Amino acid sequence: MSTEGKNWKCAKCDKQLVLKNTNFFYLGHKFTYDVYNCPQCGKVLIPRELAEGRMAELEEALEDK
């Protein structure tokens, strides 16, 4: 399920999430990805395609080493 086109709200702040280019540090690697963020508290929504895609690729690359 894609997060695009959804009207996501922060469960904590009840504010509309906004799409923002965000830096991620995962398993010692840095990458950027456009994700929905809460403008008030800064929490992010990690979309399935990021969790199962880019992050899974990094895990596999580290396992292969």
Distance bins in CASP14 RR format, pairs under 12 A and 6 or more apart:
PFRMAT RR
TARGET T0000
AUTHOR 0000-0000-0000
RMODE 2
METHOD distances of the structure
MODEL  1
1 8 0 0 0 0 0 1 0 0 0 0 0
1 45 0 0 0 0 0 1 0 0 0 0 0
1 47 0 0 0 0 1 0 0 0 0 0 0
1 48 1 0 0 1 0 0 0 0 0 0 0
1 49 0 0 0 0 1 0 0 0 0 0 0
1 51 0 0 0 0 0 1 0 0 0 0 0
1 52 0 0 0 0 0 1 0 0 0 0 0
2 8 0 0 0 0 0 1 0 0 0 0 0
2 36 0 0 0 0 0 1 0 0 0 0 0
2 45 0 0 0 0 0 1 0 0 0 0 0
2 47 1 0 0 1 0 0 0 0 0 0 0
2 48 1 0 0 1 0 0 0 0 0 0 0
2 49 1 0 0 1 0 0 0 0 0 0 0
2 50 0 0 0 0 0 1 0 0 0 0 0
3 17 0 0 0 0 1 0 0 0 0 0 0
3 19 0 0 0 0 1 0 0 0 0 0 0
3 33 0 0 0 0 0 1 0 0 0 0 0
3 34 0 0 0 0 1 0 0 0 0 0 0
3 35 0 0 0 0 1 0 0 0 0 0 0
3 36 1 0 0 1 0 0 0 0 0 0 0
3 37 0 0 0 0 0 1 0 0 0 0 0
3 44 0 0 0 0 0 1 0 0 0 0 0
3 45 1 0 0 1 0 0 0 0 0 0 0
3 46 0 0 0 0 1 0 0 0 0 0 0
3 47 1 0 1 0 0 0 0 0 0 0 0
3 48 1 0 0 1 0 0 0 0 0 0 0
3 49 0 0 0 0 1 0 0 0 0 0 0
3 50 0 0 0 0 1 0 0 0 0 0 0
3 51 0 0 0 0 0 1 0 0 0 0 0
4 19 0 0 0 0 1 0 0 0 0 0 0
4 34 0 0 0 0 1 0 0 0 0 0 0
4 35 0 0 0 0 0 1 0 0 0 0 0
4 36 0 0 0 0 1 0 0 0 0 0 0
4 45 0 0 0 0 0 1 0 0 0 0 0
4 47 0 0 0 0 1 0 0 0 0 0 0
4 48 0 0 0 0 0 1 0 0 0 0 0
4 49 0 0 0 0 1 0 0 0 0 0 0
5 17 0 0 0 0 0 1 0 0 0 0 0
5 19 0 0 0 0 1 0 0 0 0 0 0
5 36 0 0 0 0 0 1 0 0 0 0 0
5 47 0 0 0 0 0 1 0 0 0 0 0
6 16 0 0 0 0 0 1 0 0 0 0 0
6 17 0 0 0 0 1 0 0 0 0 0 0
6 19 0 0 0 0 0 1 0 0 0 0 0
6 36 0 0 0 0 1 0 0 0 0 0 0
6 45 0 0 0 0 1 0 0 0 0 0 0
6 47 0 0 0 0 1 0 0 0 0 0 0
7 15 0 0 0 0 0 1 0 0 0 0 0
7 16 1 0 0 1 0 0 0 0 0 0 0
7 17 0 0 0 0 1 0 0 0 0 0 0
7 18 0 0 0 0 0 1 0 0 0 0 0
7 36 0 0 0 0 0 1 0 0 0 0 0
7 45 0 0 0 0 0 1 0 0 0 0 0
8 14 0 0 0 0 0 1 0 0 0 0 0
8 15 0 0 0 0 1 0 0 0 0 0 0
8 16 1 0 0 1 0 0 0 0 0 0 0
8 17 1 0 1 0 0 0 0 0 0 0 0
8 18 0 0 0 0 1 0 0 0 0 0 0
8 19 0 0 0 0 1 0 0 0 0 0 0
8 35 0 0 0 0 0 1 0 0 0 0 0
8 36 1 0 1 0 0 0 0 0 0 0 0
8 37 0 0 0 0 1 0 0 0 0 0 0
8 38 0 0 0 0 1 0 0 0 0 0 0
8 39 0 0 0 0 0 1 0 0 0 0 0
8 43 0 0 0 0 0 1 0 0 0 0 0
8 44 0 0 0 0 0 1 0 0 0 0 0
8 45 1 0 1 0 0 0 0 0 0 0 0
8 46 0 0 0 0 0 1 0 0 0 0 0
8 47 0 0 0 0 0 1 0 0 0 0 0
9 15 1 0 0 1 0 0 0 0 0 0 0
9 16 1 0 1 0 0 0 0 0 0 0 0
9 17 1 0 0 1 0 0 0 0 0 0 0
9 18 0 0 0 0 0 1 0 0 0 0 0
9 36 0 0 0 0 1 0 0 0 0 0 0
9 38 0 0 0 0 1 0 0 0 0 0 0
9 39 0 0 0 0 0 1 0 0 0 0 0
9 40 0 0 0 0 0 1 0 0 0 0 0
9 41 0 0 0 0 0 1 0 0 0 0 0
9 43 0 0 0 0 0 1 0 0 0 0 0
9 45 0 0 0 0 0 1 0 0 0 0 0
10 16 0 0 0 0 1 0 0 0 0 0 0
10 17 1 0 0 1 0 0 0 0 0 0 0
10 18 0 0 0 0 0 1 0 0 0 0 0
10 36 0 0 0 0 1 0 0 0 0 0 0
10 37 0 0 0 0 1 0 0 0 0 0 0
10 38 1 1 0 0 0 0 0 0 0 0 0
10 39 0 0 0 0 1 0 0 0 0 0 0
10 40 1 0 0 1 0 0 0 0 0 0 0
10 41 1 0 0 1 0 0 0 0 0 0 0
10 42 0 0 0 0 1 0 0 0 0 0 0
10 43 1 0 0 1 0 0 0 0 0 0 0
10 44 0 0 0 0 1 0 0 0 0 0 0
10 45 0 0 0 0 1 0 0 0 0 0 0
11 17 0 0 0 0 0 1 0 0 0 0 0
11 38 0 0 0 0 1 0 0 0 0 0 0
11 40 0 0 0 0 0 1 0 0 0 0 0
11 41 0 0 0 0 0 1 0 0 0 0 0
11 43 0 0 0 0 1 0 0 0 0 0 0
11 45 0 0 0 0 0 1 0 0 0 0 0
12 38 1 0 0 1 0 0 0 0 0 0 0
12 40 0 0 0 0 1 0 0 0 0 0 0
12 41 1 0 1 0 0 0 0 0 0 0 0
12 42 0 0 0 0 1 0 0 0 0 0 0
12 43 1 0 0 1 0 0 0 0 0 0 0
13 37 0 0 0 0 0 1 0 0 0 0 0
13 38 1 0 1 0 0 0 0 0 0 0 0
13 39 0 0 0 0 1 0 0 0 0 0 0
13 40 1 0 1 0 0 0 0 0 0 0 0
13 41 1 0 1 0 0 0 0 0 0 0 0
13 42 0 0 0 0 1 0 0 0 0 0 0
13 43 0 0 0 0 1 0 0 0 0 0 0
14 38 0 0 0 0 1 0 0 0 0 0 0
14 39 0 0 0 0 0 1 0 0 0 0 0
14 40 0 0 0 0 1 0 0 0 0 0 0
14 41 0 0 0 0 0 1 0 0 0 0 0
15 36 0 0 0 0 0 1 0 0 0 0 0
15 37 0 0 0 0 1 0 0 0 0 0 0
15 38 1 0 1 0 0 0 0 0 0 0 0
15 39 1 0 1 0 0 0 0 0 0 0 0
15 40 1 0 1 0 0 0 0 0 0 0 0
15 41 0 0 0 0 1 0 0 0 0 0 0
15 42 0 0 0 0 1 0 0 0 0 0 0
15 43 0 0 0 0 1 0 0 0 0 0 0
16 36 0 0 0 0 1 0 0 0 0 0 0
16 37 0 0 0 0 0 1 0 0 0 0 0
16 38 0 0 0 0 1 0 0 0 0 0 0
16 39 1 0 0 1 0 0 0 0 0 0 0
16 40 0 0 0 0 0 1 0 0 0 0 0
16 45 0 0 0 0 0 1 0 0 0 0 0
17 34 0 0 0 0 0 1 0 0 0 0 0
17 35 0 0 0 0 1 0 0 0 0 0 0
17 36 1 1 0 0 0 0 0 0 0 0 0
17 37 1 0 0 1 0 0 0 0 0 0 0
17 38 1 0 1 0 0 0 0 0 0 0 0
17 39 1 0 0 1 0 0 0 0 0 0 0
17 40 0 0 0 0 0 1 0 0 0 0 0
17 41 0 0 0 0 0 1 0 0 0 0 0
17 42 0 0 0 0 1 0 0 0 0 0 0
17 43 0 0 0 0 1 0 0 0 0 0 0
17 44 0 0 0 0 1 0 0 0 0 0 0
17 45 1 0 0 1 0 0 0 0 0 0 0
17 46 0 0 0 0 0 1 0 0 0 0 0
17 47 0 0 0 0 0 1 0 0 0 0 0
18 34 0 0 0 0 0 1 0 0 0 0 0
18 35 0 0 0 0 1 0 0 0 0 0 0
18 36 1 0 0 1 0 0 0 0 0 0 0
18 37 1 0 1 0 0 0 0 0 0 0 0
18 38 0 0 0 0 1 0 0 0 0 0 0
18 39 1 0 1 0 0 0 0 0 0 0 0
18 40 0 0 0 0 0 1 0 0 0 0 0
18 42 0 0 0 0 1 0 0 0 0 0 0
18 43 0 0 0 0 0 1 0 0 0 0 0
18 44 0 0 0 0 0 1 0 0 0 0 0
18 45 0 0 0 0 0 1 0 0 0 0 0
19 33 0 0 0 0 0 1 0 0 0 0 0
19 34 1 0 1 0 0 0 0 0 0 0 0
19 35 1 0 0 1 0 0 0 0 0 0 0
19 36 1 0 1 0 0 0 0 0 0 0 0
19 37 1 0 0 1 0 0 0 0 0 0 0
19 38 0 0 0 0 0 1 0 0 0 0 0
19 39 0 0 0 0 0 1 0 0 0 0 0
19 44 0 0 0 0 0 1 0 0 0 0 0
19 45 0 0 0 0 1 0 0 0 0 0 0
19 47 0 0 0 0 0 1 0 0 0 0 0
20 32 0 0 0 0 0 1 0 0 0 0 0
20 33 0 0 0 0 1 0 0 0 0 0 0
20 34 1 0 0 1 0 0 0 0 0 0 0
20 35 1 0 0 1 0 0 0 0 0 0 0
20 36 1 0 0 1 0 0 0 0 0 0 0
20 37 1 0 1 0 0 0 0 0 0 0 0
20 38 0 0 0 0 1 0 0 0 0 0 0
20 39 0 0 0 0 1 0 0 0 0 0 0
20 42 0 0 0 0 1 0 0 0 0 0 0
20 43 0 0 0 0 0 1 0 0 0 0 0
20 44 0 0 0 0 1 0 0 0 0 0 0
20 45 0 0 0 0 0 1 0 0 0 0 0
21 31 0 0 0 0 0 1 0 0 0 0 0
21 32 1 0 1 0 0 0 0 0 0 0 0
21 33 1 0 0 1 0 0 0 0 0 0 0
21 34 1 0 1 0 0 0 0 0 0 0 0
21 35 0 0 0 0 1 0 0 0 0 0 0
21 36 0 0 0 0 0 1 0 0 0 0 0
21 37 0 0 0 0 1 0 0 0 0 0 0
21 44 0 0 0 0 0 1 0 0 0 0 0
22 30 0 0 0 0 0 1 0 0 0 0 0
22 31 0 0 0 0 1 0 0 0 0 0 0
22 32 1 0 0 1 0 0 0 0 0 0 0
22 33 1 0 0 1 0 0 0 0 0 0 0
22 34 1 0 0 1 0 0 0 0 0 0 0
22 35 1 0 1 0 0 0 0 0 0 0 0
22 36 0 0 0 0 1 0 0 0 0 0 0
22 37 1 0 0 1 0 0 0 0 0 0 0
22 38 0 0 0 0 0 1 0 0 0 0 0
22 42 0 0 0 0 1 0 0 0 0 0 0
22 43 0 0 0 0 0 1 0 0 0 0 0
22 44 1 0 0 1 0 0 0 0 0 0 0
22 45 0 0 0 0 0 1 0 0 0 0 0
22 46 0 0 0 0 1 0 0 0 0 0 0
22 47 0 0 0 0 0 1 0 0 0 0 0
22 50 0 0 0 0 1 0 0 0 0 0 0
23 29 0 0 0 0 0 1 0 0 0 0 0
23 30 1 0 0 1 0 0 0 0 0 0 0
23 31 1 0 0 1 0 0 0 0 0 0 0
23 32 1 0 1 0 0 0 0 0 0 0 0
23 33 0 0 0 0 1 0 0 0 0 0 0
23 34 0 0 0 0 0 1 0 0 0 0 0
23 35 0 0 0 0 0 1 0 0 0 0 0
23 37 0 0 0 0 0 1 0 0 0 0 0
23 44 0 0 0 0 0 1 0 0 0 0 0
24 30 1 0 0 1 0 0 0 0 0 0 0
24 31 1 0 1 0 0 0 0 0 0 0 0
24 32 1 0 0 1 0 0 0 0 0 0 0
24 33 1 0 0 1 0 0 0 0 0 0 0
24 34 0 0 0 0 0 1 0 0 0 0 0
24 35 0 0 0 0 1 0 0 0 0 0 0
24 44 0 0 0 0 1 0 0 0 0 0 0
24 46 0 0 0 0 1 0 0 0 0 0 0
24 50 0 0 0 0 1 0 0 0 0 0 0
24 51 0 0 0 0 0 1 0 0 0 0 0
24 54 0 0 0 0 1 0 0 0 0 0 0
24 55 0 0 0 0 1 0 0 0 0 0 0
24 58 0 0 0 0 1 0 0 0 0 0 0
25 31 0 0 0 0 1 0 0 0 0 0 0
25 32 0 0 0 0 0 1 0 0 0 0 0
25 33 0 0 0 0 0 1 0 0 0 0 0
25 55 0 0 0 0 0 1 0 0 0 0 0
25 58 0 0 0 0 0 1 0 0 0 0 0
26 32 0 0 0 0 0 1 0 0 0 0 0
26 33 0 0 0 0 0 1 0 0 0 0 0
26 46 0 0 0 0 0 1 0 0 0 0 0
26 50 0 0 0 0 1 0 0 0 0 0 0
26 51 0 0 0 0 0 1 0 0 0 0 0
26 53 0 0 0 0 0 1 0 0 0 0 0
26 54 0 0 0 0 1 0 0 0 0 0 0
26 55 1 0 1 0 0 0 0 0 0 0 0
26 56 0 0 0 0 0 1 0 0 0 0 0
26 57 0 0 0 0 0 1 0 0 0 0 0
26 58 1 0 1 0 0 0 0 0 0 0 0
26 59 0 0 0 0 1 0 0 0 0 0 0
26 61 0 0 0 0 0 1 0 0 0 0 0
26 62 0 0 0 0 0 1 0 0 0 0 0
27 54 0 0 0 0 0 1 0 0 0 0 0
27 55 0 0 0 0 1 0 0 0 0 0 0
27 56 0 0 0 0 0 1 0 0 0 0 0
27 57 0 0 0 0 0 1 0 0 0 0 0
27 58 1 0 1 0 0 0 0 0 0 0 0
27 59 1 0 0 1 0 0 0 0 0 0 0
27 60 0 0 0 0 0 1 0 0 0 0 0
27 61 0 0 0 0 1 0 0 0 0 0 0
27 62 1 0 1 0 0 0 0 0 0 0 0
27 63 0 0 0 0 0 1 0 0 0 0 0
27 65 0 0 0 0 0 1 0 0 0 0 0
28 55 0 0 0 0 0 1 0 0 0 0 0
28 58 0 0 0 0 1 0 0 0 0 0 0
28 59 0 0 0 0 0 1 0 0 0 0 0
28 61 0 0 0 0 0 1 0 0 0 0 0
28 62 0 0 0 0 1 0 0 0 0 0 0
29 54 0 0 0 0 1 0 0 0 0 0 0
29 55 0 0 0 0 1 0 0 0 0 0 0
29 57 0 0 0 0 1 0 0 0 0 0 0
29 58 1 0 1 0 0 0 0 0 0 0 0
29 59 0 0 0 0 0 1 0 0 0 0 0
29 61 0 0 0 0 1 0 0 0 0 0 0
29 62 0 0 0 0 1 0 0 0 0 0 0
30 54 0 0 0 0 0 1 0 0 0 0 0
30 58 0 0 0 0 0 1 0 0 0 0 0
31 50 0 0 0 0 1 0 0 0 0 0 0
31 53 0 0 0 0 0 1 0 0 0 0 0
31 54 1 0 0 1 0 0 0 0 0 0 0
31 55 0 0 0 0 1 0 0 0 0 0 0
31 57 0 0 0 0 1 0 0 0 0 0 0
31 58 0 0 0 0 1 0 0 0 0 0 0
32 50 0 0 0 0 0 1 0 0 0 0 0
32 54 0 0 0 0 0 1 0 0 0 0 0
33 44 0 0 0 0 1 0 0 0 0 0 0
33 45 0 0 0 0 0 1 0 0 0 0 0
33 46 0 0 0 0 1 0 0 0 0 0 0
33 47 0 0 0 0 1 0 0 0 0 0 0
33 49 0 0 0 0 1 0 0 0 0 0 0
33 50 1 0 1 0 0 0 0 0 0 0 0
33 51 0 0 0 0 0 1 0 0 0 0 0
33 53 0 0 0 0 0 1 0 0 0 0 0
33 54 1 0 0 1 0 0 0 0 0 0 0
33 55 0 0 0 0 1 0 0 0 0 0 0
34 44 0 0 0 0 0 1 0 0 0 0 0
34 45 0 0 0 0 0 1 0 0 0 0 0
34 46 0 0 0 0 0 1 0 0 0 0 0
34 47 0 0 0 0 1 0 0 0 0 0 0
34 49 0 0 0 0 0 1 0 0 0 0 0
34 50 0 0 0 0 1 0 0 0 0 0 0
34 54 0 0 0 0 0 1 0 0 0 0 0
35 42 0 0 0 0 0 1 0 0 0 0 0
35 43 0 0 0 0 0 1 0 0 0 0 0
35 44 1 0 1 0 0 0 0 0 0 0 0
35 45 1 0 0 1 0 0 0 0 0 0 0
35 46 1 0 0 1 0 0 0 0 0 0 0
35 47 1 0 0 1 0 0 0 0 0 0 0
35 48 0 0 0 0 0 1 0 0 0 0 0
35 49 0 0 0 0 0 1 0 0 0 0 0
35 50 1 0 0 1 0 0 0 0 0 0 0
35 51 0 0 0 0 0 1 0 0 0 0 0
35 54 0 0 0 0 0 1 0 0 0 0 0
36 42 0 0 0 0 0 1 0 0 0 0 0
36 43 0 0 0 0 1 0 0 0 0 0 0
36 44 1 0 0 1 0 0 0 0 0 0 0
36 45 1 0 1 0 0 0 0 0 0 0 0
36 46 0 0 0 0 1 0 0 0 0 0 0
36 47 1 0 0 1 0 0 0 0 0 0 0
36 50 0 0 0 0 0 1 0 0 0 0 0
37 43 1 0 0 1 0 0 0 0 0 0 0
37 44 1 0 1 0 0 0 0 0 0 0 0
37 45 1 0 0 1 0 0 0 0 0 0 0
37 46 0 0 0 0 0 1 0 0 0 0 0
38 44 1 0 0 1 0 0 0 0 0 0 0
38 45 0 0 0 0 1 0 0 0 0 0 0
44 50 0 0 0 0 1 0 0 0 0 0 0
44 51 0 0 0 0 0 1 0 0 0 0 0
45 51 0 0 0 0 0 1 0 0 0 0 0
46 52 0 0 0 0 0 1 0 0 0 0 0
46 53 0 0 0 0 0 1 0 0 0 0 0
46 54 0 0 0 0 0 1 0 0 0 0 0
46 55 0 0 0 0 1 0 0 0 0 0 0
47 53 0 0 0 0 1 0 0 0 0 0 0
47 54 0 0 0 0 0 1 0 0 0 0 0
47 55 0 0 0 0 0 1 0 0 0 0 0
48 54 0 0 0 0 0 1 0 0 0 0 0
48 55 0 0 0 0 0 1 0 0 0 0 0
48 56 0 0 0 0 0 1 0 0 0 0 0
49 55 0 0 0 0 1 0 0 0 0 0 0
49 56 0 0 0 0 0 1 0 0 0 0 0
49 57 0 0 0 0 0 1 0 0 0 0 0
50 56 0 0 0 0 1 0 0 0 0 0 0
50 57 0 0 0 0 0 1 0 0 0 0 0
50 58 0 0 0 0 0 1 0 0 0 0 0
51 57 0 0 0 0 0 1 0 0 0 0 0
51 58 0 0 0 0 0 1 0 0 0 0 0
51 59 0 0 0 0 0 1 0 0 0 0 0
52 58 0 0 0 0 0 1 0 0 0 0 0
52 59 0 0 0 0 0 1 0 0 0 0 0
52 60 0 0 0 0 0 1 0 0 0 0 0
53 59 0 0 0 0 1 0 0 0 0 0 0
53 60 0 0 0 0 1 0 0 0 0 0 0
53 61 0 0 0 0 0 1 0 0 0 0 0
54 60 0 0 0 0 0 1 0 0 0 0 0
54 61 0 0 0 0 0 1 0 0 0 0 0
55 61 0 0 0 0 0 1 0 0 0 0 0
55 62 0 0 0 0 0 1 0 0 0 0 0
56 62 0 0 0 0 0 1 0 0 0 0 0
56 63 0 0 0 0 0 1 0 0 0 0 0
57 63 0 0 0 0 0 1 0 0 0 0 0
57 64 0 0 0 0 0 1 0 0 0 0 0
58 64 0 0 0 0 0 1 0 0 0 0 0
58 65 0 0 0 0 0 1 0 0 0 0 0
59 65 0 0 0 0 0 1 0 0 0 0 0
END
